[in-house]
Amino acid sequence: MAQNKINGAEIARAVYGTALLNCFPTVLNELDQLSNRTEFDGVDVIDESIQTSDEKFEADVIVYVGLSYGGRNDEITTSDNLPGHIKGRLTEDGQIVIDDLTVDTSSFYE
């Protein structure tokens, strides 16, 4: 794959615009297992990792999550970041579509 003009900020905006609950339920299920209540806080795309081929692209990402533990009266919230990988494509009209997002939660358990 060759480098192309897609940048990380554009990919991150596409992630935010994607209905994560509908498109990536497996990822959200894995993240949900990290705490009583896990929230997706964002994603940073590692620009140097963006690889393109024709209209397709992939890149390494850092996924940010908020982790809440305990009950209503004694809840503790912390944050973490996890490595991940994203795959997508450009449509004919130049829109970025996210086709796959994976998150490696193994570092959480180390």
Chimera marker file (.cmm) of the C-alpha trace (Angstrom):
<marker_set name="trace">
<marker id="1" x="0.000" y="0.000" z="0.000" r="1" g="1" b="0" radius="0.5"/>
<marker id="2" x="1.217" y="3.488" z="-0.747" r="1" g="1" b="0" radius="0.5"/>
<marker id="3" x="0.839" y="6.675" z="1.262" r="1" g="1" b="0" radius="0.5"/>
<marker id="4" x="-2.054" y="8.892" z="0.137" r="1" g="1" b="0" radius="0.5"/>
<marker id="5" x="-3.703" y="12.207" z="0.936" r="1" g="1" b="0" radius="0.5"/>
<marker id="6" x="-6.054" y="10.885" z="3.614" r="1" g="1" b="0" radius="0.5"/>
<marker id="7" x="-5.118" y="12.265" z="7.006" r="1" g="1" b="0" radius="0.5"/>
<marker id="8" x="-5.823" y="11.093" z="10.522" r="1" g="1" b="0" radius="0.5"/>
<marker id="9" x="-8.145" y="13.978" z="11.381" r="1" g="1" b="0" radius="0.5"/>
<marker id="10" x="-10.406" y="13.090" z="8.455" r="1" g="1" b="0" radius="0.5"/>
<marker id="11" x="-10.531" y="9.441" z="9.506" r="1" g="1" b="0" radius="0.5"/>
<marker id="12" x="-11.214" y="10.385" z="13.145" r="1" g="1" b="0" radius="0.5"/>
<marker id="13" x="-14.128" y="12.606" z="12.032" r="1" g="1" b="0" radius="0.5"/>
<marker id="14" x="-15.528" y="9.666" z="10.070" r="1" g="1" b="0" radius="0.5"/>
<marker id="15" x="-15.298" y="7.463" z="13.190" r="1" g="1" b="0" radius="0.5"/>
<marker id="16" x="-17.235" y="10.056" z="15.204" r="1" g="1" b="0" radius="0.5"/>
<marker id="17" x="-19.821" y="10.234" z="12.432" r="1" g="1" b="0" radius="0.5"/>
<marker id="18" x="-20.311" y="6.464" z="12.363" r="1" g="1" b="0" radius="0.5"/>
<marker id="19" x="-23.077" y="4.948" z="14.455" r="1" g="1" b="0" radius="0.5"/>
<marker id="20" x="-20.672" y="2.897" z="16.587" r="1" g="1" b="0" radius="0.5"/>
<marker id="21" x="-23.382" y="0.910" z="18.351" r="1" g="1" b="0" radius="0.5"/>
<marker id="22" x="-24.789" y="-0.316" z="15.065" r="1" g="1" b="0" radius="0.5"/>
<marker id="23" x="-21.579" y="-0.776" z="13.103" r="1" g="1" b="0" radius="0.5"/>
<marker id="24" x="-19.157" y="-2.203" z="15.642" r="1" g="1" b="0" radius="0.5"/>
<marker id="25" x="-21.118" y="-4.077" z="18.334" r="1" g="1" b="0" radius="0.5"/>
<marker id="26" x="-18.262" y="-6.549" z="18.908" r="1" g="1" b="0" radius="0.5"/>
<marker id="27" x="-15.844" y="-3.723" z="19.724" r="1" g="1" b="0" radius="0.5"/>
<marker id="28" x="-18.324" y="-2.086" z="22.079" r="1" g="1" b="0" radius="0.5"/>
<marker id="29" x="-18.967" y="-5.431" z="23.776" r="1" g="1" b="0" radius="0.5"/>
<marker id="30" x="-15.224" y="-5.924" z="24.331" r="1" g="1" b="0" radius="0.5"/>
<marker id="31" x="-14.885" y="-2.398" z="25.719" r="1" g="1" b="0" radius="0.5"/>
<marker id="32" x="-17.926" y="-2.874" z="27.943" r="1" g="1" b="0" radius="0.5"/>
<marker id="33" x="-16.206" y="-5.792" z="29.670" r="1" g="1" b="0" radius="0.5"/>
<marker id="34" x="-13.508" y="-3.447" z="30.991" r="1" g="1" b="0" radius="0.5"/>
<marker id="35" x="-15.737" y="-1.783" z="33.605" r="1" g="1" b="0" radius="0.5"/>
<marker id="36" x="-19.281" y="-1.484" z="34.940" r="1" g="1" b="0" radius="0.5"/>
<marker id="37" x="-19.839" y="1.272" z="32.407" r="1" g="1" b="0" radius="0.5"/>
<marker id="38" x="-17.396" y="1.976" z="29.593" r="1" g="1" b="0" radius="0.5"/>
<marker id="39" x="-17.765" y="5.005" z="27.354" r="1" g="1" b="0" radius="0.5"/>
<marker id="40" x="-16.060" y="5.587" z="24.032" r="1" g="1" b="0" radius="0.5"/>
<marker id="41" x="-14.273" y="8.939" z="24.456" r="1" g="1" b="0" radius="0.5"/>
<marker id="42" x="-12.545" y="9.229" z="21.125" r="1" g="1" b="0" radius="0.5"/>
<marker id="43" x="-9.949" y="8.022" z="18.713" r="1" g="1" b="0" radius="0.5"/>
<marker id="44" x="-6.630" y="9.327" z="17.440" r="1" g="1" b="0" radius="0.5"/>
<marker id="45" x="-5.334" y="8.066" z="14.135" r="1" g="1" b="0" radius="0.5"/>
<marker id="46" x="-1.581" y="7.590" z="13.888" r="1" g="1" b="0" radius="0.5"/>
<marker id="47" x="-0.926" y="9.523" z="10.679" r="1" g="1" b="0" radius="0.5"/>
<marker id="48" x="2.353" y="7.735" z="9.942" r="1" g="1" b="0" radius="0.5"/>
<marker id="49" x="0.497" y="4.413" z="9.862" r="1" g="1" b="0" radius="0.5"/>
<marker id="50" x="-2.070" y="5.373" z="7.203" r="1" g="1" b="0" radius="0.5"/>
<marker id="51" x="-1.752" y="3.079" z="4.219" r="1" g="1" b="0" radius="0.5"/>
<marker id="52" x="-3.869" y="3.353" z="1.077" r="1" g="1" b="0" radius="0.5"/>
<marker id="53" x="-4.550" y="1.210" z="-1.941" r="1" g="1" b="0" radius="0.5"/>
<marker id="54" x="-6.946" y="2.469" z="-4.589" r="1" g="1" b="0" radius="0.5"/>
<marker id="55" x="-9.985" y="3.677" z="-2.630" r="1" g="1" b="0" radius="0.5"/>
<marker id="56" x="-9.245" y="1.599" z="0.505" r="1" g="1" b="0" radius="0.5"/>
<marker id="57" x="-7.200" y="2.591" z="3.539" r="1" g="1" b="0" radius="0.5"/>
<marker id="58" x="-6.146" y="1.277" z="6.921" r="1" g="1" b="0" radius="0.5"/>
<marker id="59" x="-4.383" y="2.779" z="9.910" r="1" g="1" b="0" radius="0.5"/>
<marker id="60" x="-3.384" y="2.184" z="13.492" r="1" g="1" b="0" radius="0.5"/>
<marker id="61" x="-5.413" y="4.096" z="16.064" r="1" g="1" b="0" radius="0.5"/>
<marker id="62" x="-5.489" y="4.864" z="19.751" r="1" g="1" b="0" radius="0.5"/>
<marker id="63" x="-8.957" y="4.431" z="21.251" r="1" g="1" b="0" radius="0.5"/>
<marker id="64" x="-9.781" y="6.473" z="24.363" r="1" g="1" b="0" radius="0.5"/>
<marker id="65" x="-12.329" y="5.153" z="26.852" r="1" g="1" b="0" radius="0.5"/>
<marker id="66" x="-13.827" y="6.254" z="30.141" r="1" g="1" b="0" radius="0.5"/>
<marker id="67" x="-14.121" y="3.445" z="32.683" r="1" g="1" b="0" radius="0.5"/>
<marker id="68" x="-16.593" y="3.647" z="35.573" r="1" g="1" b="0" radius="0.5"/>
<marker id="69" x="-16.588" y="1.302" z="38.549" r="1" g="1" b="0" radius="0.5"/>
<marker id="70" x="-18.806" y="0.973" z="41.593" r="1" g="1" b="0" radius="0.5"/>
<marker id="71" x="-22.378" y="1.979" z="42.212" r="1" g="1" b="0" radius="0.5"/>
<marker id="72" x="-24.277" y="5.206" z="41.934" r="1" g="1" b="0" radius="0.5"/>
<marker id="73" x="-23.145" y="6.560" z="45.294" r="1" g="1" b="0" radius="0.5"/>
<marker id="74" x="-19.516" y="5.462" z="45.135" r="1" g="1" b="0" radius="0.5"/>
<marker id="75" x="-18.720" y="5.481" z="41.431" r="1" g="1" b="0" radius="0.5"/>
<marker id="76" x="-15.099" y="5.961" z="40.412" r="1" g="1" b="0" radius="0.5"/>
<marker id="77" x="-14.293" y="6.988" z="36.854" r="1" g="1" b="0" radius="0.5"/>
<marker id="78" x="-10.915" y="6.709" z="35.193" r="1" g="1" b="0" radius="0.5"/>
<marker id="79" x="-9.696" y="6.812" z="31.620" r="1" g="1" b="0" radius="0.5"/>
<marker id="80" x="-7.517" y="4.575" z="29.509" r="1" g="1" b="0" radius="0.5"/>
<marker id="81" x="-6.304" y="4.285" z="25.946" r="1" g="1" b="0" radius="0.5"/>
<marker id="82" x="-5.985" y="1.141" z="23.912" r="1" g="1" b="0" radius="0.5"/>
<marker id="83" x="-4.348" y="0.346" z="20.590" r="1" g="1" b="0" radius="0.5"/>
<marker id="84" x="-6.536" y="-0.455" z="17.645" r="1" g="1" b="0" radius="0.5"/>
<marker id="85" x="-6.739" y="-0.702" z="13.879" r="1" g="1" b="0" radius="0.5"/>
<marker id="86" x="-9.188" y="0.765" z="11.423" r="1" g="1" b="0" radius="0.5"/>
<marker id="87" x="-10.070" y="-0.084" z="7.832" r="1" g="1" b="0" radius="0.5"/>
<marker id="88" x="-12.193" y="1.914" z="5.470" r="1" g="1" b="0" radius="0.5"/>
<marker id="89" x="-12.660" y="3.310" z="2.000" r="1" g="1" b="0" radius="0.5"/>
<marker id="90" x="-13.288" y="6.463" z="0.076" r="1" g="1" b="0" radius="0.5"/>
<marker id="91" x="-16.530" y="6.745" z="-1.841" r="1" g="1" b="0" radius="0.5"/>
<marker id="92" x="-16.664" y="8.192" z="-5.347" r="1" g="1" b="0" radius="0.5"/>
<marker id="93" x="-17.772" y="11.540" z="-3.895" r="1" g="1" b="0" radius="0.5"/>
<marker id="94" x="-14.816" y="11.613" z="-1.470" r="1" g="1" b="0" radius="0.5"/>
<marker id="95" x="-16.608" y="10.548" z="1.717" r="1" g="1" b="0" radius="0.5"/>
<marker id="96" x="-14.746" y="8.348" z="4.183" r="1" g="1" b="0" radius="0.5"/>
<marker id="97" x="-16.577" y="5.168" z="5.201" r="1" g="1" b="0" radius="0.5"/>
<marker id="98" x="-15.338" y="3.131" z="8.158" r="1" g="1" b="0" radius="0.5"/>
<marker id="99" x="-15.686" y="-0.595" z="7.417" r="1" g="1" b="0" radius="0.5"/>
<marker id="100" x="-13.899" y="-2.150" z="10.386" r="1" g="1" b="0" radius="0.5"/>
<marker id="101" x="-12.572" y="-1.107" z="13.767" r="1" g="1" b="0" radius="0.5"/>
<marker id="102" x="-10.703" y="-3.432" z="16.095" r="1" g="1" b="0" radius="0.5"/>
<marker id="103" x="-9.416" y="-2.661" z="19.581" r="1" g="1" b="0" radius="0.5"/>
<marker id="104" x="-6.779" y="-4.685" z="21.426" r="1" g="1" b="0" radius="0.5"/>
<marker id="105" x="-7.883" y="-4.816" z="25.067" r="1" g="1" b="0" radius="0.5"/>
<marker id="106" x="-5.102" y="-7.212" z="26.160" r="1" g="1" b="0" radius="0.5"/>
<marker id="107" x="-2.956" y="-4.383" z="27.557" r="1" g="1" b="0" radius="0.5"/>
<marker id="108" x="-5.758" y="-3.562" z="30.009" r="1" g="1" b="0" radius="0.5"/>
<marker id="109" x="-5.315" y="-6.951" z="31.661" r="1" g="1" b="0" radius="0.5"/>
<marker id="110" x="-1.503" y="-6.797" z="31.965" r="1" g="1" b="0" radius="0.5"/>
<link id1="1" id2="2" r="1" g="1" b="0" radius="0.2"/>
<link id1="2" id2="3" r="1" g="1" b="0" radius="0.2"/>
<link id1="3" id2="4" r="1" g="1" b="0" radius="0.2"/>
<link id1="4" id2="5" r="1" g="1" b="0" radius="0.2"/>
<link id1="5" id2="6" r="1" g="1" b="0" radius="0.2"/>
<link id1="6" id2="7" r="1" g="1" b="0" radius="0.2"/>
<link id1="7" id2="8" r="1" g="1" b="0" radius="0.2"/>
<link id1="8" id2="9" r="1" g="1" b="0" radius="0.2"/>
<link id1="9" id2="10" r="1" g="1" b="0" radius="0.2"/>
<link id1="10" id2="11" r="1" g="1" b="0" radius="0.2"/>
<link id1="11" id2="12" r="1" g="1" b="0" radius="0.2"/>
<link id1="12" id2="13" r="1" g="1" b="0" radius="0.2"/>
<link id1="13" id2="14" r="1" g="1" b="0" radius="0.2"/>
<link id1="14" id2="15" r="1" g="1" b="0" radius="0.2"/>
<link id1="15" id2="16" r="1" g="1" b="0" radius="0.2"/>
<link id1="16" id2="17" r="1" g="1" b="0" radius="0.2"/>
<link id1="17" id2="18" r="1" g="1" b="0" radius="0.2"/>
<link id1="18" id2="19" r="1" g="1" b="0" radius="0.2"/>
<link id1="19" id2="20" r="1" g="1" b="0" radius="0.2"/>
<link id1="20" id2="21" r="1" g="1" b="0" radius="0.2"/>
<link id1="21" id2="22" r="1" g="1" b="0" radius="0.2"/>
<link id1="22" id2="23" r="1" g="1" b="0" radius="0.2"/>
<link id1="23" id2="24" r="1" g="1" b="0" radius="0.2"/>
<link id1="24" id2="25" r="1" g="1" b="0" radius="0.2"/>
<link id1="25" id2="26" r="1" g="1" b="0" radius="0.2"/>
<link id1="26" id2="27" r="1" g="1" b="0" radius="0.2"/>
<link id1="27" id2="28" r="1" g="1" b="0" radius="0.2"/>
<link id1="28" id2="29" r="1" g="1" b="0" radius="0.2"/>
<link id1="29" id2="30" r="1" g="1" b="0" radius="0.2"/>
<link id1="30" id2="31" r="1" g="1" b="0" radius="0.2"/>
<link id1="31" id2="32" r="1" g="1" b="0" radius="0.2"/>
<link id1="32" id2="33" r="1" g="1" b="0" radius="0.2"/>
<link id1="33" id2="34" r="1" g="1" b="0" radius="0.2"/>
<link id1="34" id2="35" r="1" g="1" b="0" radius="0.2"/>
<link id1="35" id2="36" r="1" g="1" b="0" radius="0.2"/>
<link id1="36" id2="37" r="1" g="1" b="0" radius="0.2"/>
<link id1="37" id2="38" r="1" g="1" b="0" radius="0.2"/>
<link id1="38" id2="39" r="1" g="1" b="0" radius="0.2"/>
<link id1="39" id2="40" r="1" g="1" b="0" radius="0.2"/>
<link id1="40" id2="41" r="1" g="1" b="0" radius="0.2"/>
<link id1="41" id2="42" r="1" g="1" b="0" radius="0.2"/>
<link id1="42" id2="43" r="1" g="1" b="0" radius="0.2"/>
<link id1="43" id2="44" r="1" g="1" b="0" radius="0.2"/>
<link id1="44" id2="45" r="1" g="1" b="0" radius="0.2"/>
<link id1="45" id2="46" r="1" g="1" b="0" radius="0.2"/>
<link id1="46" id2="47" r="1" g="1" b="0" radius="0.2"/>
<link id1="47" id2="48" r="1" g="1" b="0" radius="0.2"/>
<link id1="48" id2="49" r="1" g="1" b="0" radius="0.2"/>
<link id1="49" id2="50" r="1" g="1" b="0" radius="0.2"/>
<link id1="50" id2="51" r="1" g="1" b="0" radius="0.2"/>
<link id1="51" id2="52" r="1" g="1" b="0" radius="0.2"/>
<link id1="52" id2="53" r="1" g="1" b="0" radius="0.2"/>
<link id1="53" id2="54" r="1" g="1" b="0" radius="0.2"/>
<link id1="54" id2="55" r="1" g="1" b="0" radius="0.2"/>
<link id1="55" id2="56" r="1" g="1" b="0" radius="0.2"/>
<link id1="56" id2="57" r="1" g="1" b="0" radius="0.2"/>
<link id1="57" id2="58" r="1" g="1" b="0" radius="0.2"/>
<link id1="58" id2="59" r="1" g="1" b="0" radius="0.2"/>
<link id1="59" id2="60" r="1" g="1" b="0" radius="0.2"/>
<link id1="60" id2="61" r="1" g="1" b="0" radius="0.2"/>
<link id1="61" id2="62" r="1" g="1" b="0" radius="0.2"/>
<link id1="62" id2="63" r="1" g="1" b="0" radius="0.2"/>
<link id1="63" id2="64" r="1" g="1" b="0" radius="0.2"/>
<link id1="64" id2="65" r="1" g="1" b="0" radius="0.2"/>
<link id1="65" id2="66" r="1" g="1" b="0" radius="0.2"/>
<link id1="66" id2="67" r="1" g="1" b="0" radius="0.2"/>
<link id1="67" id2="68" r="1" g="1" b="0" radius="0.2"/>
<link id1="68" id2="69" r="1" g="1" b="0" radius="0.2"/>
<link id1="69" id2="70" r="1" g="1" b="0" radius="0.2"/>
<link id1="70" id2="71" r="1" g="1" b="0" radius="0.2"/>
<link id1="71" id2="72" r="1" g="1" b="0" radius="0.2"/>
<link id1="72" id2="73" r="1" g="1" b="0" radius="0.2"/>
<link id1="73" id2="74" r="1" g="1" b="0" radius="0.2"/>
<link id1="74" id2="75" r="1" g="1" b="0" radius="0.2"/>
<link id1="75" id2="76" r="1" g="1" b="0" radius="0.2"/>
<link id1="76" id2="77" r="1" g="1" b="0" radius="0.2"/>
<link id1="77" id2="78" r="1" g="1" b="0" radius="0.2"/>
<link id1="78" id2="79" r="1" g="1" b="0" radius="0.2"/>
<link id1="79" id2="80" r="1" g="1" b="0" radius="0.2"/>
<link id1="80" id2="81" r="1" g="1" b="0" radius="0.2"/>
<link id1="81" id2="82" r="1" g="1" b="0" radius="0.2"/>
<link id1="82" id2="83" r="1" g="1" b="0" radius="0.2"/>
<link id1="83" id2="84" r="1" g="1" b="0" radius="0.2"/>
<link id1="84" id2="85" r="1" g="1" b="0" radius="0.2"/>
<link id1="85" id2="86" r="1" g="1" b="0" radius="0.2"/>
<link id1="86" id2="87" r="1" g="1" b="0" radius="0.2"/>
<link id1="87" id2="88" r="1" g="1" b="0" radius="0.2"/>
<link id1="88" id2="89" r="1" g="1" b="0" radius="0.2"/>
<link id1="89" id2="90" r="1" g="1" b="0" radius="0.2"/>
<link id1="90" id2="91" r="1" g="1" b="0" radius="0.2"/>
<link id1="91" id2="92" r="1" g="1" b="0" radius="0.2"/>
<link id1="92" id2="93" r="1" g="1" b="0" radius="0.2"/>
<link id1="93" id2="94" r="1" g="1" b="0" radius="0.2"/>
<link id1="94" id2="95" r="1" g="1" b="0" radius="0.2"/>
<link id1="95" id2="96" r="1" g="1" b="0" radius="0.2"/>
<link id1="96" id2="97" r="1" g="1" b="0" radius="0.2"/>
<link id1="97" id2="98" r="1" g="1" b="0" radius="0.2"/>
<link id1="98" id2="99" r="1" g="1" b="0" radius="0.2"/>
<link id1="99" id2="100" r="1" g="1" b="0" radius="0.2"/>
<link id1="100" id2="101" r="1" g="1" b="0" radius="0.2"/>
<link id1="101" id2="102" r="1" g="1" b="0" radius="0.2"/>
<link id1="102" id2="103" r="1" g="1" b="0" radius="0.2"/>
<link id1="103" id2="104" r="1" g="1" b="0" radius="0.2"/>
<link id1="104" id2="105" r="1" g="1" b="0" radius="0.2"/>
<link id1="105" id2="106" r="1" g="1" b="0" radius="0.2"/>
<link id1="106" id2="107" r="1" g="1" b="0" radius="0.2"/>
<link id1="107" id2="108" r="1" g="1" b="0" radius="0.2"/>
<link id1="108" id2="109" r="1" g="1" b="0" radius="0.2"/>
<link id1="109" id2="110" r="1" g="1" b="0" radius="0.2"/>
</marker_set>
